Amino acid sequence: MAAKGLIFDIKRFSVNDGPGIRTTVFFKGCPLDCRWCHNPESQSCEPEPISVTRRLNGKEYQHQETVGKYMTVEEVMAELLKENIFHETSGGGVTFSGGEPLFQPEFLADLARACRTRNIHTCLDTSGYCDPCLFSRLIPLFDLFLYDIKIFDRDQHIQYTGYPNDEILANLRQLDKTGVPYIIRVPVIPGVNDDAESMNSLLTFTGSLGNPVKEVHFLPYHPLAFHKLENLGRTDKMDKSIRINESELHKFVIEFEQAGCKVKTGG
């Protein structure tokens, strides 16, 4: 029997998950428990019910759907190949996201190899939370990494995600040494990592990396997960009233640019 992976969505015509027009494959299941997660339906390692509201002729109807579907490599590839003309003409490709794709490493590796045999550009959107030995074996399978650094301080990382960041930082260092391109992505969370100390620590760490092309994307927090959590029967752990301080974020952007980083704000 062919191996299967748990997928919760395949998004076509994505333009924020790497270069060109891409198809993003969302893996279900994540070892971290980030309080601000904007894809809470991706966290569980099992298919789960969700209440969905549909509107028709001015009326609302609620029904139950299941989030998460087991698919073979062949089934996923059949969906990806439908969009390959857009990948080729735009310089795009396929991005594996989640959840955390590294949580299903064998299925992820099989999919990446299948893409490689068809010359499809592969990108991994990851938290980097993975055994370093396993991570080193997976690095060569991808053309680009979108690498999250959520919180630099170890104790805070445990507080807000449930786990330390030692392996995350170690894996980024070993990725940096391979020469495979990567972009550091930082979810900017008010009251968590948007202070000067946190940003300065991140800037110092970024400066210690050897990659001459240091690209950093700041992803401002948004409260869009509230209704998803409600539909999943869960409680939102974030204060819905918090907002990004745009002027402070702009100051950090300037500081990173002055340090030689290529910076982008937003997905």
C-alpha positions in Angstrom: 0.0 0.0 0.0 1.3 3.5 -0.9 2.3 5.7 2.0 0.0 8.5 2.8 0.3 11.9 4.3 -2.2 14.0 6.1 -3.0 17.2 4.1 -5.6 19.8 5.1 -5.5 22.1 2.0 -3.9 22.7 -1.4 -3.9 26.3 -2.3 -3.5 27.3 -5.9 -2.2 30.6 -7.3 -0.4 31.5 -4.2 1.9 34.5 -4.5 3.1 34.9 -0.9 4.8 31.6 -0.4 7.9 31.9 -2.5 8.8 33.2 -6.0 6.3 33.3 -8.8 2.9 31.6 -8.9 2.9 28.7 -6.5 0.8 25.8 -5.3 1.0 25.5 -1.5 0.4 22.1 0.1 -0.6 22.4 3.7 0.4 19.5 5.9 -1.7 18.8 9.0 0.0 18.4 12.4 2.5 20.5 14.3 4.6 19.9 17.4 4.5 23.5 18.4 1.6 25.2 20.1 2.0 28.9 19.2 -0.6 31.0 20.9 -1.1 33.2 17.8 -1.3 30.4 15.2 -3.3 31.6 12.3 -4.0 28.1 11.0 -5.3 26.3 14.2 -6.9 23.7 12.0 -3.4 22.6 11.1 -2.2 21.8 14.6 -3.8 18.4 15.3 -2.2 15.3 13.8 -5.6 13.7 13.1 -8.6 14.7 10.9 -11.0 16.7 13.0 -14.5 18.1 12.6 -15.1 21.8 12.1 -18.3 23.8 12.0 -18.6 25.8 8.8 -21.1 28.6 8.1 -22.3 29.0 4.5 -24.5 31.8 3.2 -27.1 31.3 0.5 -29.8 33.7 -0.5 -29.2 35.9 2.5 -29.5 33.0 5.0 -26.8 31.3 7.0 -26.5 27.5 7.2 -24.1 25.6 9.5 -22.8 22.2 8.7 -19.9 19.9 9.8 -16.8 19.3 7.6 -13.7 17.3 8.3 -10.4 19.1 8.2 -7.6 16.8 7.0 -7.4 14.1 4.3 -5.0 11.3 3.9 -3.4 11.4 0.4 -0.8 9.5 -1.5 2.2 11.1 -3.2 0.5 10.3 -6.5 -2.7 12.0 -5.5 -0.9 15.2 -4.4 1.2 15.2 -7.5 -1.8 14.9 -9.7 -3.1 18.1 -8.2 0.2 19.9 -8.5 0.7 19.0 -12.1 -2.6 20.6 -13.0 -0.9 24.0 -12.2 2.5 23.3 -13.7 2.0 25.6 -16.7 1.6 28.5 -14.2 4.7 27.4 -12.3 6.8 27.2 -15.4 5.7 30.5 -16.9 6.0 32.5 -13.7 9.2 31.1 -12.2 7.1 29.6 -9.4 6.7 26.1 -8.1 5.4 24.2 -5.1 5.6 25.2 -1.4 5.1 22.8 1.5 3.6 24.5 4.5 1.4 23.6 7.4 1.2 22.9 10.3 4.7 21.7 10.1 5.8 19.6 7.1 8.8 18.3 9.0 6.3 16.5 11.3 5.7 14.1 8.4 9.3 13.8 7.2 9.1 10.6 5.0 6.0 11.8 3.1 7.5 15.2 2.7 10.7 13.8 1.3 8.8 11.6 -1.1 6.8 14.5 -2.4 9.9 16.7 -2.8 11.7 14.0 -4.8 8.7 13.6 -7.0 8.7 17.3 -7.7 12.4 17.2 -8.4 12.0 14.5 -11.0 9.6 16.9 -12.8 11.8 19.9 -12.4 9.3 21.7 -10.2 10.9 24.3 -7.9 10.4 23.2 -4.3 10.1 25.5 -1.2 9.8 24.4 2.4 7.9 26.8 4.8 9.0 25.5 8.2 9.5 26.3 11.9 12.7 24.4 11.7 11.7 22.3 14.8 13.2 19.0 13.9 16.0 16.6 14.9 19.2 18.1 13.4 20.3 14.8 11.9 17.0 14.4 10.1 17.0 18.0 9.0 20.4 17.7 7.5 19.2 14.8 5.3 16.2 16.8 4.1 18.0 20.1 3.2 19.2 19.0 -0.3 15.6 18.2 -1.4 14.6 21.8 -1.5 15.4 24.9 -3.6 14.4 27.4 -1.0 13.5 27.6 2.7 11.0 30.0 4.3 12.4 29.7 7.8 10.4 31.0 10.8 12.2 32.5 13.8 9.2 33.2 16.1 11.0 34.2 19.3 14.8 34.4 19.9 14.8 34.2 23.7 14.7 30.5 24.7 12.5 30.9 27.8 10.0 33.0 26.0 9.9 30.5 23.2 9.0 27.8 25.7 6.3 30.1 27.2 4.6 31.0 24.0 5.1 27.9 21.8 5.5 25.1 24.3 9.1 24.1 23.3 12.6 25.5 23.4 14.2 26.9 20.2 17.7 25.2 20.5 17.1 22.8 17.6 15.4 25.6 15.5 18.5 27.9 15.7 20.9 25.0 15.3 19.1 23.8 12.1 19.2 27.3 10.7 22.9 27.5 11.3 23.5 24.2 9.4 21.1 25.3 6.6 23.2 28.6 6.4 26.4 26.5 5.9 25.0 24.5 2.9 24.4 27.5 0.6 20.8 26.6 0.0 18.8 29.9 -0.2 16.5 30.8 2.7 14.4 33.6 3.9 13.9 34.3 7.6 10.3 35.0 8.4 9.4 36.6 11.7 5.8 36.7 13.0 5.6 40.1 14.8 3.5 39.6 17.9 2.6 42.6 20.1 3.8 42.2 23.6 5.8 39.1 22.8 8.6 39.8 20.4 8.0 43.4 19.1 10.3 45.0 21.7 13.8 46.5 21.0 15.6 43.8 23.0 14.0 40.9 21.0 14.6 42.6 17.7 18.2 43.4 18.6 18.9 39.8 19.6 17.4 38.6 16.3 19.5 41.2 14.4 22.7 40.1 16.1 21.9 36.4 15.3 21.1 37.2 11.7 24.4 39.1 11.4 26.3 36.0 12.6 25.0 33.9 9.7 27.3 33.5 6.7 24.7 33.8 3.9 25.6 37.0 2.1 22.0 37.5 1.0 20.2 38.0 4.3 16.5 38.4 3.6 14.0 38.9 6.4 10.2 39.1 6.2 8.2 40.6 9.1 4.7 39.1 9.3 2.5 41.4 11.5 0.1 39.6 13.8 -3.6 39.6 12.8 -6.5 38.1 14.7 -8.0 36.1 11.8 -7.8 32.8 13.7 -10.6 33.8 16.1 -13.4 32.4 14.0 -11.5 29.3 13.0 -10.9 28.5 16.7 -14.6 29.2 17.4 -15.6 26.7 14.7 -13.2 24.1 16.1 -14.7 24.6 19.5 -11.5 26.0 21.0 -10.7 29.2 22.9 -8.5 31.9 21.5 -5.4 32.4 23.7 -4.7 35.9 22.3 -6.2 39.2 23.2 -8.2 40.3 20.2 -7.7 43.9 20.9 -3.9 43.9 20.4 -2.6 45.7 17.4 0.8 46.2 15.7 2.6 49.4 16.4 3.3 50.4 12.8 5.8 53.1 13.6 7.8 50.8 15.8 7.8 48.1 13.2 9.0 50.6 10.6 12.0 51.5 12.9 13.0 47.8 13.0 12.7 47.5 9.3 15.1 50.4 8.9 17.5 48.9 11.4 17.6 45.6 9.6 18.1 47.3 6.2 20.9 49.4 7.6 22.5 46.1 8.7 22.5 44.9 5.1 19.3 42.8 5.2 16.7 42.8 2.4 13.5 43.4 4.2 9.8 42.8 3.4 6.8 43.5 5.6 3.7 41.2 5.1 3.1 37.8 3.7 
